Amino acid sequence: MSRPTPKSFHVKSFGCQMNAYDGTRMAELLEAQGMHAAGSADDADLVVLNTCHIRERAAEKVYSDIGRIVKNAGKDRARPMIAVAGCVAQAEGAEIPRRAPAVDIVVGPQAYHNLPQLVADAVEGRRALDTDMPTASKFDALPKRRRQGPSAFLTVQEGCDKFCTYCVVPYTRGAEISRPWGAIIDEAKALIDAGAREITLLGQNVNAWSGEDDRGRMQGLDGLIRALDPLPGLARIRYTTSHPNDMSDGLIAAHGDVAKLMPFLHLPVQAGSDRILKAMNRSHDTASYLKLIERVRVVRPDIAISGDFIVGFPGETEEDFQATLAVIRAVNHAFAFSFKYSPRPGTPAATMADQIAPAVMDERLQRLQALLNEQQHAFNIAAVGRRCDVLIERDGKRPGQRIGKSPWLQSVIVEDGPAIGAMVTVDIVAAGPNSLNAVIVEPQAPARASARLAILA
């Protein structure tokens, strides 16, 4: 039984920056088919739930969203077509429409370039499920990049070969694959032409990227960064997420040599106990990790360090947890993500003995986050009095207020309305736990000297 072809769509992305990139690319695919973006799921003919499977109960949250979409359709309008994409789609597959018959399309993260055909199949009432992981690059089938904000994501590497015992990524995203050099350079140029001034290179293990350049020479991520550096119109380069095992000498050197490479490094350690790191199947220990941080700080002393921490991994003792706190103190983070261990079906850690009680994990997480929050606030306070460039990205809460990013990825609030996309020089005048406040420095425009102090967010 056929149904009307959707004319509007809404993409809701969960989780990591790579999902944000995938969501943007799916939107571009649908726009290329003549659809237009709706402001919300309630106003769309097609709703795409671009899912993340890293945390526990991720699938349950998807089913809850599906139920909400169906309920909100009510009697006033026809139920929108529903597509479940991303890592939950890959992990659950055909179980999704069996459990939630309202779902019309299921598509994994390596197959979303087939979304237009899947929509056409669903319109005609045919089975619309694709969780293949083809060897051919999906990126070749995606349309040219369209109008961007001042900051844009660019996926250069996908998948993971590390097989950490807690992680589903190798099963939902597949093996490590590096996109070709030329395709990345071309997409970067298209993003710049479309308005991007800052590009963040993405990958599950982005610093594992490797490939031949346009002269047939093997390059690592540092070579790719150096090739992007001279592109006209590009002001800033970032990359995430990195693995300590792939932090090469060349990449460390690039932090000191490439001015456009921002002083920010997200390098997850996950735990501070070598015993737990071994159980996680991490390829580093605390000593080698701390040595990496030291080496990066030698070439870029002002670098901001970010990380990930898992609390309550199976078998974690109080002594192990104290070792994690010790690593946090040794590194002194500008920012970090922290989570309670979450057993993922099919991963080795899910069946390990000595699973930690939820109450113990809760208490440890509170202690860990208190330390991380203290370090983040201290890092922000240390920025007061500093002059730096800020890339304006979006409107603030009040008329004329703008929010941008410092080189160290801090949110910076300014007043008096610099244009979105502008790079402005500011003096940092105040700091809160999550943001900075600044006044614009423009010697050639005296009227700006009266820029007001923004209210701390």
C-alpha positions in Angstrom: 0.0 0.0 0.0 1.5 3.3 -1.1 1.5 6.6 0.9 2.3 10.2 -0.1 5.9 11.1 -0.8 7.3 13.2 2.1 7.8 16.9 1.3 9.4 17.9 4.5 11.8 16.3 7.0 13.3 16.7 10.4 16.6 15.0 11.5 17.1 14.5 15.3 20.7 13.5 16.1 21.9 12.0 19.3 25.4 11.5 20.7 28.8 12.3 19.2 30.0 14.8 16.7 30.1 12.1 14.0 26.4 11.7 14.4 26.0 15.5 14.0 28.0 15.2 10.8 25.9 12.3 9.6 22.7 14.1 10.5 23.8 17.1 8.4 24.7 14.9 5.5 21.3 13.1 5.6 19.6 16.5 5.6 21.6 17.5 2.5 20.6 14.2 0.8 16.9 14.9 1.5 17.2 18.5 0.4 18.7 17.3 -2.9 15.6 15.2 -3.4 13.5 18.4 -3.2 12.4 18.1 0.5 12.7 21.0 2.9 13.7 21.0 6.5 10.9 21.4 9.1 11.4 23.2 12.3 10.3 20.2 14.5 9.2 16.6 14.2 5.6 17.7 14.7 5.8 19.7 11.4 7.6 17.1 9.3 6.4 14.5 6.9 9.5 12.4 7.5 11.3 12.2 10.9 14.8 10.7 11.0 16.0 9.6 14.4 19.8 9.5 14.1 20.7 7.4 17.1 23.7 6.7 19.4 24.3 3.3 21.0 27.1 4.1 23.4 25.1 4.4 26.6 22.8 2.0 28.3 19.1 2.3 27.5 19.9 4.1 24.2 17.4 1.8 22.4 14.7 2.4 25.0 15.0 6.1 24.4 14.5 5.6 20.7 11.3 3.6 21.2 10.1 6.3 23.6 10.7 8.9 20.9 8.9 6.8 18.4 5.9 6.6 20.7 6.0 10.3 21.3 6.0 11.0 17.5 3.0 8.7 16.9 1.1 10.2 19.9 1.7 13.8 18.8 0.4 13.1 15.3 -3.0 12.4 16.9 -6.1 13.1 14.9 -5.0 16.5 13.5 -2.5 15.2 10.9 -1.3 12.0 9.3 1.5 10.2 11.1 4.9 11.2 9.6 7.1 8.6 8.1 9.7 7.5 10.7 13.2 6.4 10.0 15.6 5.1 12.6 19.2 5.7 11.6 22.6 5.5 13.2 24.1 3.0 15.6 20.9 1.7 17.3 19.6 0.9 13.8 22.8 -1.0 13.1 22.6 -2.9 16.4 18.9 -3.6 16.4 18.2 -4.0 12.7 14.9 -5.8 11.9 14.0 -5.9 15.6 13.1 -2.2 15.4 10.0 -2.5 13.1 9.0 -5.7 14.8 8.9 -3.9 18.1 7.7 -0.6 16.8 5.5 -1.2 13.7 5.3 2.6 13.2 8.9 2.6 12.0 9.1 2.7 8.2 12.8 2.8 7.6 15.9 1.4 9.3 19.3 2.4 8.1 22.8 2.0 9.6 25.5 4.6 9.8 27.4 3.1 6.8 24.4 3.0 4.6 22.6 6.3 5.0 23.6 7.4 1.5 20.8 5.0 0.4 18.2 7.0 2.4 16.4 8.5 -0.7 15.9 5.0 -2.1 14.7 3.7 1.2 12.2 6.6 1.4 11.0 5.7 -2.1 10.6 2.0 -1.0 8.7 3.0 2.1 6.4 5.2 0.0 5.5 2.1 -2.1 5.1 -0.1 1.0 8.2 -2.1 0.4 10.7 -3.3 3.1 13.1 -0.4 3.8 16.0 -1.8 5.9 19.7 -1.4 5.1 22.4 -2.2 7.7 25.0 -3.3 5.3 28.6 -2.1 5.8 29.8 -1.8 2.2 33.5 -1.6 1.4 32.7 1.2 -1.2 32.7 4.6 0.4 29.3 6.0 1.1 30.8 9.5 0.8 30.9 9.2 -3.0 27.1 9.1 -3.1 26.6 12.2 -1.0 25.8 15.6 -2.5 28.1 18.6 -2.5 28.3 20.5 0.8 25.8 23.3 1.1 25.7 26.5 3.1 27.5 26.1 6.5 27.8 28.0 9.7 31.2 29.3 10.6 32.2 25.9 12.1 31.8 22.7 10.3 32.5 19.0 10.9 34.4 16.9 8.3 34.5 13.1 8.8 37.9 11.8 7.6 38.0 8.4 9.4 35.3 5.9 10.5 35.2 2.7 12.5 37.6 1.2 15.1 40.0 -1.7 15.3 40.8 -1.2 19.0 38.1 -3.4 20.5 38.0 -1.9 23.9 36.0 -4.4 26.0 33.3 -1.9 26.9 32.7 -0.4 23.4 30.2 -1.2 20.7 31.7 1.0 18.0 33.6 -1.8 16.1 30.3 -3.6 15.8 28.1 -0.6 14.8 30.6 1.4 12.8 32.8 -1.4 11.5 36.6 -1.5 10.9 38.8 1.5 10.7 38.6 3.1 7.3 40.4 6.3 6.2 38.8 8.5 3.5 41.0 9.3 0.5 43.2 12.4 0.6 41.7 14.0 -2.4 38.1 13.5 -1.2 38.9 15.2 2.1 40.7 18.2 0.5 37.8 18.6 -1.9 35.2 18.5 0.9 37.2 21.0 2.9 37.3 23.4 0.0 33.5 23.0 -0.5 32.9 23.7 3.2 35.0 26.8 3.0 33.2 28.0 -0.1 29.9 27.4 1.8 31.0 29.7 4.6 33.0 27.6 7.1 36.0 29.3 8.7 36.7 26.5 11.2 36.8 22.8 10.3 36.9 20.0 12.8 38.2 16.7 11.4 36.2 13.7 12.8 36.8 10.1 13.4 36.2 7.3 15.9 40.0 7.3 16.0 40.7 10.3 13.9 44.5 10.3 14.5 44.6 6.8 13.0 43.9 8.4 9.6 46.4 7.5 6.9 46.5 7.7 3.2 48.4 8.7 0.1 48.6 12.4 -0.8 48.4 13.8 -4.3 52.0 12.8 -4.9 51.6 9.2 -3.8 53.4 9.7 -0.5 51.9 8.1 2.7 50.7 10.6 5.2 49.2 10.6 8.7 46.8 13.0 10.2 49.6 15.6 10.6 50.2 15.6 6.9 46.5 16.1 6.2 46.4 19.0 8.7 49.5 20.6 7.0 47.8 20.3 3.6 44.6 22.0 4.9 46.6 24.8 6.6 47.2 27.0 3.5 43.6 26.8 2.2 42.4 30.4 1.6 39.5 31.3 3.9 40.2 28.6 6.5 41.1 30.1 9.9 41.0 27.2 12.3 41.6 23.5 12.3 40.6 21.0 15.1 40.3 17.2 15.3 38.5 14.7 17.5 38.4 12.0 18.9 42.0 10.7 19.3 43.4 7.5 20.7 46.7 7.6 22.7 48.1 4.7 20.6 47.9 6.8 17.4 49.4 10.1 18.8 52.4 10.2 16.4 55.5 12.3 16.6 54.4 14.2 13.5 51.0 15.0 15.0 52.6 16.2 18.2 55.0 18.4 16.2 52.0 19.9 14.2 50.7 21.4 17.4 53.8 23.5 17.6 54.2 24.2 13.9 50.7 24.8 12.5 49.2 28.1 13.6 45.7 27.2 12.4 45.7 24.0 14.5 43.9 25.2 17.7 45.4 24.6 21.1 42.9 21.9 22.2 43.4 18.2 22.4 40.8 15.6 23.3 42.8 12.5 24.3 40.7 10.1 26.3 42.5 8.0 28.9 39.3 6.4 30.3 40.9 5.3 33.7 43.9 5.9 35.8 44.5 2.3 37.0 46.8 0.2 34.8 44.9 -2.9 35.9 41.6 -1.5 34.8 43.2 -0.2 31.5 44.4 -3.7 30.8 40.9 -5.1 31.5 39.5 -2.4 29.1 41.9 -3.6 26.4 43.4 -0.1 26.2 46.8 -0.2 24.6 48.4 2.5 26.9 49.2 2.7 30.6 49.1 5.8 32.8 52.8 6.4 32.5 52.8 6.4 28.7 49.6 8.6 28.6 51.1 11.2 31.0 54.3 11.2 28.9 52.2 12.0 25.8 50.5 14.9 27.5 53.9 16.2 28.6 55.3 16.0 25.1 52.3 17.9 23.6 52.7 20.6 26.3 56.4 21.0 25.4 55.5 22.1 21.9 52.3 23.9 22.8 52.4 25.1 26.5 49.0 26.7 26.4 47.1 23.6 25.1 43.8 22.7 26.7 43.5 19.0 27.4 40.1 17.2 27.3 39.4 13.6 28.1 36.8 10.8 28.7 36.5 8.9 32.0 34.5 5.7 32.8 33.6 5.2 36.4 32.7 1.8 37.8 34.2 -0.5 35.2 33.8 -4.2 36.3 36.3 -5.0 39.1 37.1 -1.3 39.9 38.2 -0.9 43.5 38.4 2.2 45.5 42.2 2.1 45.0 41.6 1.9 41.2 39.3 4.9 41.4 41.8 6.9 43.4 44.3 6.2 40.7 41.9 7.8 38.2 41.6 10.9 40.4 45.4 11.0 40.6 45.7 11.1 36.7 43.0 13.8 36.6 45.1 15.9 39.0 48.3 15.3 37.1 46.8 16.3 33.8 44.7 19.3 35.0 41.9 19.2 32.4 40.2 22.1 30.7 37.2 20.0 30.1 36.2 16.3 30.2 33.3 13.9 29.7 32.6 11.4 32.4 30.2 8.4 32.6 29.2 5.5 34.7 30.1 2.2 33.1 27.3 1.0 31.0 27.2 -2.7 29.9 26.6 -3.0 26.2 25.2 -6.3 24.8 27.8 -8.2 22.9 30.8 -6.6 24.5 33.2 -8.6 26.6 32.9 -6.3 29.6 29.1 -7.0 29.8 29.8 -10.5 31.0 32.7 -9.8 33.3 32.5 -10.7 37.0 32.5 -8.1 39.7 30.0 -5.7 38.1 29.9 -2.6 40.3 26.8 -1.6 42.2 25.0 1.4 40.8 25.1 3.2 44.2 28.9 2.9 44.2 29.2 4.2 40.7 26.9 7.1 41.5 29.0 8.1 44.5 32.3 7.8 42.6 31.0 9.7 39.6 30.0 12.6 41.9 33.5 12.8 43.4 35.1 12.6 39.9 32.9 15.2 38.4 33.4 17.6 41.3 37.2 17.5 40.6 36.7 17.9 36.9 34.3 20.8 37.4 36.8 22.5 39.7 39.5 22.1 37.1 37.3 23.5 34.3 36.4 26.5 36.3 40.0 27.2 37.2 41.0 26.9 33.6 38.3 29.5 32.7 39.4 31.8 35.5 43.0 31.7 34.3 41.8 33.1 30.9 40.7 36.4 32.5 43.0 39.2 31.3 43.9 37.3 28.2 43.5 38.8 24.7 42.6 36.3 22.0 40.6 35.8 18.8 37.0 34.5 19.0 35.0 33.0 16.1 31.4 34.2 16.4 29.1 31.2 15.9 25.6 32.0 17.1 23.2 34.5 18.8 23.1 34.8 22.6 20.0 35.0 24.7 19.7 38.8 24.5 19.4 41.2 21.5 22.8 42.0 20.2 24.5 39.3 22.2 26.7 36.8 20.4 28.5 33.6 21.4 31.7 32.3 19.9 34.6 30.0 20.7 38.0 30.8 21.9 41.1 29.0 20.5 40.7 26.7 23.6 37.1 25.8 22.7 35.6 27.9 25.5 32.3 29.6 25.0 32.8 33.3 24.9 30.0 35.9 25.3 30.2 39.3 23.7 27.8 42.2 23.3 27.0 44.8 20.6 26.4 42.3 17.8 29.5 41.2 15.8 28.3 39.3 12.7 28.0 35.5 12.9 31.1 34.2 11.2 33.3 37.1 12.2 36.6 36.6 13.8 37.0 39.3 16.5 39.8 40.1 18.9 38.6 40.3 22.5 39.8 40.8 26.0 38.5 38.2 28.5 37.1 40.1 31.4 35.2 37.5 33.5 34.7 33.8 33.8 32.0 31.4 34.9 32.1 27.6 35.3 30.9 27.1 31.7 31.7 30.3 29.7 33.8 33.5 29.5 32.8 37.1 29.0 34.7 39.5 26.8 34.8 42.9 25.3 35.7 43.4 21.7 39.1 45.1 20.9 38.8 47.2 17.8 41.1 50.2 17.8 39.8 51.4 14.4 36.2 51.6 15.7 36.2 53.7 18.9 32.4 53.2 19.4 33.1 49.6 20.3 35.1 50.7 23.3 31.8 51.0 25.2 31.0 47.3 24.7 29.0 46.2 27.7 30.1 43.4 30.0 27.9 40.4 29.2 26.1 38.6 32.0 27.7 35.3 33.0 25.9 32.3 31.5 
